[in-house]
Amino acid sequence: MPRLRIAFTASNAPLAQEALAELTQRHGSVAPEEAQYIVALGGDGFMLQTLHATQALDAPVYGMNRGTVGFLMNEYEDEKLAQRLQDAKEEIINPLIMTALAADGSMHTALAINEVSLLRAGPQAAKLRITVDGTLRMPELVCDGALVCTPAGSTAYNYSAHGPILPIGSDVLALTAMAAFRPRRWRGALLPKKAVVRIDVLDAEKRPVMADADGKSVRNVVSVEIQSDPSIRHRILFDPGHGLEERLFQEQFT
């Protein structure tokens, strides 16, 4: 069987670098632009970096866990990698696009595979106003922050904030508040995937807020618009029986 064209990439963690050296020696490595498969070695954070960096390429990304968190990763095994790649199940994820307006009038755009979050940046709680598809849904939400997440990100920050786990392919987004004070214990909402969410920051000078999209932060925002971007398709590979959908079930029943 002809050797597969694999592009290996790894985080700076020692375990990931050791795996990179071993796998490159065994399988060779090509540039991502020439690859049939891209193999990311690290944790979930590095997987997100790899997906963002290769989003213009058609090759799917297969992660192997050499980091501290591996929800998006497969177990590390240096044997039979070529067969695992060919047998893997593919999941398609569309990222969120964040458009944030800062207090100085500057506009900032970023993509998020997991979530877009707004977080208080001072000692006082944030005051937010939420509009969905042009309709005002919540005039005032007093909280530590709020986020909109994809199904892939529903087990990350969203889950820690007691948001719902979303099945892959469910075509919904989760809107979740962090430490909601008013309305008291508001649990958030499920939104259609095509929804356009606008969050305005009330009293922004006194109660500053920052926005974050997968680690790309904008400080002192006054409004943020969030929506899914169907034009970008992240192809992620999982071993049979260990796909993202199965992992979502395991999170809910263990």
C-alpha positions as CSV (number, residue, x, y, z in Angstrom):
1,M,0.0,0.0,0.0
2,P,1.4,3.4,-0.9
3,R,2.6,5.5,2.0
4,L,0.0,8.1,3.1
5,R,1.0,11.7,2.9
6,I,0.8,12.8,6.5
7,A,1.6,16.2,8.0
8,F,2.6,16.0,11.6
9,T,2.4,18.9,14.0
10,A,3.0,19.1,17.7
11,S,2.8,21.3,20.7
12,N,5.9,22.3,22.6
13,A,5.2,19.8,25.4
14,P,8.0,17.3,25.8
15,L,5.7,14.3,25.3
16,A,4.3,15.8,22.1
17,Q,7.8,16.6,20.7
18,E,9.0,13.0,21.5
19,A,6.0,11.7,19.6
20,L,6.6,14.0,16.7
21,A,10.2,12.8,16.3
22,E,9.1,9.1,16.5
23,L,6.2,9.4,14.1
24,T,8.1,11.5,11.6
25,Q,10.9,9.0,11.5
26,R,8.5,6.1,11.0
27,H,6.0,7.7,8.5
28,G,7.8,10.7,7.1
29,S,6.1,14.1,7.0
30,V,5.0,16.4,4.3
31,A,3.9,20.0,4.3
32,P,0.2,20.5,5.4
33,E,-0.6,21.8,1.9
34,E,0.5,18.5,0.4
35,A,-1.1,16.2,3.0
36,Q,-3.9,13.7,2.8
37,Y,-4.1,13.8,6.6
38,I,-2.9,16.3,9.3
39,V,-2.0,14.7,12.6
40,A,-1.9,17.0,15.7
41,L,0.0,15.9,18.8
42,G,-0.9,17.7,22.0
43,G,-4.0,18.6,23.9
44,D,-7.3,20.2,23.0
45,G,-5.8,23.7,23.0
46,F,-3.2,22.7,20.4
47,M,-5.9,20.9,18.4
48,L,-7.9,24.2,18.2
49,Q,-4.7,26.0,17.1
50,T,-4.2,23.4,14.4
51,L,-7.8,23.6,13.2
52,H,-7.6,27.4,12.9
53,A,-4.2,27.2,11.2
54,T,-5.3,24.7,8.6
55,Q,-8.9,25.8,8.0
56,A,-8.1,26.8,4.4
57,L,-6.9,23.2,3.6
58,D,-9.1,20.3,2.6
59,A,-7.2,17.6,4.6
60,P,-8.9,16.4,7.8
61,V,-7.2,16.7,11.2
62,Y,-6.6,13.7,13.4
63,G,-5.5,14.5,16.9
64,M,-3.6,12.2,19.3
65,N,-3.5,13.2,23.0
66,R,0.0,14.2,24.2
67,G,-1.4,17.0,26.4
68,T,-3.4,17.5,29.6
69,V,-6.9,17.6,28.0
70,G,-8.0,15.5,25.1
71,F,-11.7,15.7,24.5
72,L,-11.1,16.4,20.8
73,M,-8.2,13.9,20.6
74,N,-7.8,10.2,20.1
75,E,-5.6,8.0,22.3
76,Y,-1.9,8.1,21.4
77,E,-0.6,4.9,19.8
78,D,2.3,4.9,17.4
79,E,1.4,1.5,15.8
80,K,-0.9,1.1,12.8
81,L,-1.4,4.8,12.4
82,A,-2.1,4.6,8.6
83,Q,-4.9,2.1,9.2
84,R,-6.4,4.2,12.0
85,L,-6.5,7.2,9.7
86,Q,-8.3,5.4,7.0
87,D,-10.8,3.8,9.4
88,A,-11.5,7.0,11.3
89,K,-15.0,8.6,11.4
90,E,-15.2,12.2,10.2
91,E,-17.1,15.0,12.1
92,I,-17.8,18.4,10.5
93,I,-17.8,21.5,12.7
94,N,-18.6,25.1,11.6
95,P,-17.0,27.8,13.7
96,L,-18.6,30.9,15.2
97,I,-17.6,34.3,13.9
98,M,-17.3,37.1,16.4
99,T,-17.5,40.7,15.4
100,A,-16.7,43.0,18.4
101,L,-17.0,46.7,18.7
102,A,-14.6,48.2,21.2
103,A,-15.1,51.5,23.1
104,D,-12.5,53.2,21.0
105,G,-14.5,52.6,17.9
106,S,-12.3,49.8,16.5
107,M,-13.9,46.6,15.1
108,H,-12.4,43.1,15.7
109,T,-13.3,39.9,14.0
110,A,-12.3,36.4,15.1
111,L,-13.4,32.8,14.7
112,A,-14.2,30.3,17.5
113,I,-14.5,26.6,17.2
114,N,-15.5,26.2,20.8
115,E,-17.1,29.4,22.1
116,V,-17.3,33.2,22.1
117,S,-17.5,34.5,25.6
118,L,-18.0,37.9,27.2
119,L,-16.5,38.3,30.7
120,R,-16.5,41.1,33.2
121,A,-13.1,42.8,33.3
122,G,-13.5,44.7,36.6
123,P,-14.7,44.2,40.1
124,Q,-18.4,44.8,39.3
125,A,-20.7,42.4,37.5
126,A,-21.3,42.9,33.9
127,K,-24.7,44.2,32.6
128,L,-25.6,42.8,29.2
129,R,-28.5,43.2,26.8
130,I,-29.2,40.2,24.5
131,T,-30.9,40.4,21.1
132,V,-31.5,37.4,18.9
133,D,-32.2,37.9,15.1
134,G,-33.1,41.5,15.7
135,T,-35.6,40.8,18.6
136,L,-34.7,41.9,22.1
137,R,-34.8,38.8,24.3
138,M,-33.3,40.1,27.5
139,P,-33.2,43.8,28.4
140,E,-30.7,43.3,31.2
141,L,-28.6,40.3,32.3
142,V,-26.4,41.0,35.4
143,C,-23.7,38.3,35.5
144,D,-20.0,37.5,35.5
145,G,-20.3,36.8,31.8
146,A,-22.1,35.0,29.0
147,L,-21.1,32.8,26.2
148,V,-22.3,31.3,22.9
149,C,-20.9,27.8,22.1
150,T,-21.0,25.2,19.3
151,P,-21.7,21.6,20.0
152,A,-17.9,20.9,19.9
153,G,-17.4,23.5,22.6
154,S,-20.4,22.5,24.7
155,T,-18.3,20.3,27.0
156,A,-15.6,23.0,27.6
157,Y,-16.2,26.3,29.3
158,N,-20.0,26.0,28.6
159,Y,-20.2,22.8,30.6
160,S,-18.2,24.3,33.5
161,A,-20.7,27.1,33.6
162,H,-23.5,24.5,33.9
163,G,-24.6,24.9,30.2
164,P,-26.1,22.0,28.2
165,I,-24.2,19.4,26.3
166,L,-25.1,19.7,22.6
167,P,-25.1,16.6,20.3
168,I,-23.0,17.0,17.1
169,G,-25.3,17.6,14.2
170,S,-28.1,19.1,16.3
171,D,-27.9,22.5,14.5
172,V,-28.2,24.4,17.7
173,L,-26.0,26.8,19.7
174,A,-26.0,27.2,23.5
175,L,-26.3,30.7,25.1
176,T,-25.1,30.3,28.7
177,A,-24.6,32.8,31.6
178,M,-21.8,32.7,34.1
179,A,-22.9,33.4,37.7
180,A,-26.2,35.1,36.7
181,F,-27.4,37.4,39.4
182,R,-30.4,38.9,37.7
183,P,-32.5,37.2,36.5
184,R,-31.5,35.0,39.4
185,R,-30.0,31.6,38.3
186,W,-30.9,32.1,34.6
187,R,-30.0,28.9,32.9
188,G,-29.5,30.2,29.4
189,A,-31.1,29.3,26.1
190,L,-30.8,27.0,23.1
191,L,-30.7,28.8,19.8
192,P,-31.0,27.7,16.1
193,K,-27.6,27.3,14.5
194,K,-28.4,30.1,12.0
195,A,-29.3,32.6,14.8
196,V,-27.5,35.9,15.0
197,V,-26.8,36.9,18.6
198,R,-26.0,40.5,19.6
199,I,-24.8,41.3,23.1
200,D,-24.6,44.9,24.1
201,V,-22.6,46.0,27.2
202,L,-24.6,48.3,29.4
203,D,-22.7,50.9,31.4
204,A,-19.5,49.8,29.7
205,E,-17.3,52.4,31.2
206,K,-18.2,51.6,34.8
207,R,-18.5,47.8,34.2
208,P,-15.9,46.9,31.6
209,V,-16.2,43.7,29.6
210,M,-13.8,41.7,27.5
211,A,-14.7,39.4,24.6
212,D,-12.9,36.2,23.8
213,A,-13.0,33.8,20.8
214,D,-11.0,30.7,21.4
215,G,-8.3,32.6,23.2
216,K,-8.3,35.8,21.0
217,S,-9.4,38.6,23.3
218,V,-10.7,42.1,22.8
219,R,-10.9,44.4,25.8
220,N,-13.4,47.1,26.6
221,V,-16.1,45.9,24.2
222,V,-19.4,47.7,23.9
223,S,-21.2,45.2,21.6
224,V,-20.5,41.8,20.1
225,E,-22.3,40.0,17.3
226,I,-22.0,36.2,17.1
227,Q,-23.1,33.8,14.4
228,S,-22.2,30.4,12.9
229,D,-20.1,30.5,9.7
230,P,-21.2,27.7,7.4
231,S,-18.6,28.6,4.8
232,I,-15.8,27.2,7.0
233,R,-15.9,23.4,7.5
234,H,-13.4,21.9,10.0
235,R,-13.0,18.1,9.3
236,I,-12.0,16.2,12.5
237,L,-11.3,12.5,12.6
238,F,-12.0,10.1,15.4
239,D,-11.4,6.4,15.9
240,P,-14.5,4.2,15.4
241,G,-16.6,4.1,18.6
242,H,-14.8,7.1,20.0
243,G,-16.2,9.9,17.9
244,L,-17.3,13.2,19.3
245,E,-20.9,12.1,19.4
246,E,-20.1,9.1,21.6
247,R,-17.9,11.3,23.8
248,L,-20.9,13.6,24.3
249,F,-23.0,10.7,25.5
250,Q,-20.3,9.5,27.8
251,E,-20.0,13.0,29.4
252,Q,-23.8,12.9,30.2
253,F,-24.1,9.3,31.5
254,T,-20.9,9.0,33.6
